[in-house]
Amino acid sequence: MEEFTGLGYADAEPGRTFVKIGVGTVRKPDDKPYSFARYYDVVDPGTWTVKAHKDRRSADAVEFSHALTDSTGYGYRYTKIARLTTGKPEVVLEHSLTNTGRKPIETSVYNHNFWVIDKQPTGPETAVSFPFEVKGEGTGFGTIIKAQGNRLVYARELAKKETVFSAGLQGSGPTATGYDFRVDNAKPAAGLRATADQPMEKLVFWACSTTSCPEPYLRLRAAPGQTLNWTIRYEFYQKPAR
């Protein structure tokens, strides 16, 4: 699941609107900081189209497109194609964002990455690895979860409703090669690798008793008329990368 940060939220007075790419024009109810977990009234949902197709690159693909023109000057055409790569255990997400409005678009987009491997619990059999020496601070870091070189490992299984969280793991550089991480579990000897062709803005981390979630953010800036493209790949494997 992917989410974009809002456009024009800080400038909007309570009762006025702001824009969420992939959602539409949304009303700001008060002066409280924006929260992804809060409900906001949708004033204009824009136009969604969805179509499934096949081509030489993929066994199956679904294309999602969303378009919006807002009275505040924001406008966009956003497309995401989810592909199953032919002959590979891989999912590819291709994104395109065109600024069709008169205002520049400056936003961030991230993926929650709620992965569950063979219904295994989050604990010592789970490891999350990166192409850099990782450091993290936050809830549970240094006690429940620890950084060991380029990996995050768990000291014990997480109890139900227990979580660990870091608002920003450290160690990655400003290149696309930093967006390369794995989550694997030793018990079923299975895991996945996520890569992208854009550098990360930051890397949030969250986990509970059922899932470990690196949440990479990408920073997007598009002038009026400009189109941005980015691709994320998820490769699944049977042997853990330890």
C-alpha positions in Angstrom: 0.0 0.0 0.0 1.4 3.4 -1.1 0.6 6.8 0.2 1.5 10.4 -0.9 1.9 13.2 1.5 -0.6 16.0 1.1 -0.4 19.0 -1.2 -1.2 22.4 0.3 -2.1 21.0 3.7 0.0 23.5 5.7 -1.4 26.5 3.8 -5.1 25.4 4.0 -7.2 27.1 6.7 -9.5 24.8 8.7 -12.6 24.0 6.6 -10.7 24.5 3.4 -9.2 21.7 1.2 -5.9 20.2 0.3 -4.9 17.5 -2.3 -3.9 13.9 -1.8 -2.5 12.2 -4.9 -4.5 8.9 -5.4 -7.3 10.2 -3.2 -8.5 13.6 -4.5 -9.5 16.9 -3.0 -9.8 16.4 0.8 -11.1 18.8 3.5 -8.9 19.9 6.4 -11.1 19.9 9.5 -8.9 21.8 12.0 -5.3 23.0 12.7 -4.1 19.6 14.0 -1.0 18.1 12.2 -1.9 15.8 9.3 -2.1 12.1 10.3 -2.3 9.2 7.9 -4.5 7.3 10.4 -7.2 10.0 10.6 -10.3 10.1 8.4 -10.7 13.2 6.2 -13.8 14.0 4.1 -13.2 13.6 0.4 -14.7 16.6 -1.5 -13.7 15.5 -5.0 -12.5 12.0 -5.7 -11.2 12.8 -9.1 -11.5 10.1 -11.9 -10.2 6.6 -11.5 -9.7 4.0 -14.3 -8.6 0.4 -13.9 -7.7 -2.1 -16.6 -6.1 -5.5 -16.8 -3.9 -6.6 -19.7 -1.0 -8.8 -20.7 2.0 -8.1 -22.8 5.5 -9.5 -23.6 7.0 -8.2 -20.4 4.5 -9.7 -18.0 2.2 -12.6 -17.5 -0.5 -10.3 -16.0 -0.7 -6.6 -15.3 -3.2 -4.2 -13.8 -3.1 -0.5 -14.6 -4.5 2.1 -12.2 -4.9 5.7 -13.3 -6.1 8.7 -11.3 -6.7 12.2 -12.6 -7.6 15.4 -10.7 -7.9 19.1 -11.5 -8.4 21.2 -8.3 -9.5 24.8 -8.0 -6.4 25.6 -5.8 -4.2 25.1 -8.9 -3.0 21.5 -8.3 -3.6 19.0 -11.0 -2.1 15.6 -11.9 -2.4 12.4 -13.8 -1.1 9.5 -11.8 -0.6 5.9 -13.2 0.6 2.8 -11.5 1.0 -0.5 -13.3 1.5 -3.7 -11.2 3.1 -6.5 -13.3 3.9 -10.1 -12.6 7.1 -10.7 -14.5 7.0 -13.7 -16.9 9.2 -16.6 -15.8 10.3 -14.9 -12.5 9.0 -14.8 -8.9 8.8 -11.0 -9.2 6.3 -8.1 -8.9 7.1 -4.8 -10.6 5.4 -1.5 -9.8 5.8 1.1 -12.5 4.7 4.7 -11.6 4.1 7.8 -13.7 3.1 11.2 -12.3 2.4 14.2 -14.6 1.8 17.6 -13.2 -1.2 19.0 -15.2 -1.9 21.9 -12.9 -0.4 25.4 -12.6 1.3 24.8 -9.2 4.5 22.8 -8.7 4.0 19.4 -7.0 6.3 18.7 -4.1 5.4 15.5 -2.2 6.7 12.3 -0.8 5.4 8.8 -1.4 6.1 5.7 0.6 5.1 2.0 0.8 3.9 0.4 4.0 5.3 -3.0 2.9 3.2 -5.2 5.2 4.9 -8.5 4.3 4.1 -11.8 6.0 6.3 -14.8 5.2 4.5 -18.1 5.5 2.5 -16.8 8.5 5.7 -16.8 10.6 5.8 -14.6 13.7 8.2 -11.7 14.0 11.2 -12.8 16.1 14.7 -14.2 16.1 14.1 -16.2 12.8 13.4 -12.9 11.0 16.1 -10.6 9.7 16.0 -7.4 7.7 19.2 -6.6 5.7 20.4 -3.5 3.8 23.4 -2.7 1.5 24.8 -0.4 4.2 25.6 -0.5 7.9 22.2 0.4 9.5 21.5 2.3 12.6 18.2 3.0 14.3 16.6 4.6 17.3 13.1 4.5 18.6 10.6 2.2 20.3 12.1 -1.2 20.9 15.4 -0.4 19.3 18.4 -1.7 21.3 16.2 -4.1 23.3 13.6 -6.0 21.2 15.3 -5.2 17.9 19.0 -4.6 17.4 21.3 -3.4 14.6 24.1 -5.8 13.7 26.2 -4.5 10.8 23.9 -4.3 7.8 21.0 -6.2 9.5 18.2 -5.7 12.0 17.6 -8.8 14.1 15.1 -9.5 16.9 16.1 -10.6 20.4 12.8 -12.3 20.9 9.3 -12.7 19.4 7.0 -9.8 19.6 3.9 -10.2 21.7 0.4 -9.4 20.3 -0.2 -5.6 20.1 3.6 -5.0 20.7 5.4 -2.9 18.2 8.8 -1.5 17.3 9.3 1.8 15.5 11.9 4.1 14.1 11.0 7.4 12.4 14.2 7.1 10.3 16.8 4.4 10.0 20.3 5.8 9.2 23.1 4.6 7.1 21.9 4.8 3.5 23.5 7.2 1.0 21.8 9.6 -1.5 21.8 7.1 -4.4 19.3 4.6 -5.8 21.5 1.7 -4.6 20.4 2.6 -1.0 16.9 1.4 -1.9 17.7 -2.3 -1.7 16.7 -4.3 1.3 15.6 -7.8 2.2 13.2 -9.4 4.7 13.7 -13.1 5.2 12.8 -15.8 7.7 15.0 -18.8 8.4 12.3 -21.2 9.4 10.6 -21.5 6.0 13.8 -20.5 4.3 12.0 -17.8 2.3 12.2 -14.1 1.8 12.0 -11.1 -0.5 14.1 -8.3 -1.9 12.9 -4.8 -2.7 14.7 -2.4 -5.0 14.0 0.9 -6.8 15.5 3.1 -9.4 15.3 6.2 -7.2 17.1 7.2 -4.0 15.3 7.2 -0.7 14.4 10.4 1.1 14.2 8.5 4.4 13.5 5.0 5.7 10.9 4.5 8.4 10.7 1.1 10.1 7.7 -0.5 11.9 7.0 -4.0 13.0 4.5 -6.0 15.0 4.0 -9.6 16.0 3.1 -10.6 12.4 5.2 -8.4 10.0 8.4 -6.4 9.6 8.0 -3.3 7.5 10.8 -1.1 6.1 8.9 1.9 4.7 11.1 3.8 2.2 10.1 7.4 1.2 10.8 8.9 -2.2 10.8 12.7 -2.7 9.0 13.9 -5.8 9.2 17.3 -7.4 7.4 18.1 -10.7 7.0 21.5 -12.3 3.8 22.2 -14.3 3.8 20.0 -17.4 6.6 17.7 -16.1 6.3 13.9 -15.9 8.1 11.8 -13.3 8.7 8.0 -13.6 9.9 5.5 -11.0 9.9 1.7 -10.6 9.9 -0.6 -7.6 10.7 -4.3 -7.8 9.9 -7.1 -5.4 11.8 -10.4 -5.9 10.7 -13.4 -3.9 13.1 -16.3 -3.1 13.2 -19.6 -1.3 16.6 -19.3 0.4 17.2 -16.5 2.9 20.0 -14.0 2.2 21.9 -14.3 5.4 
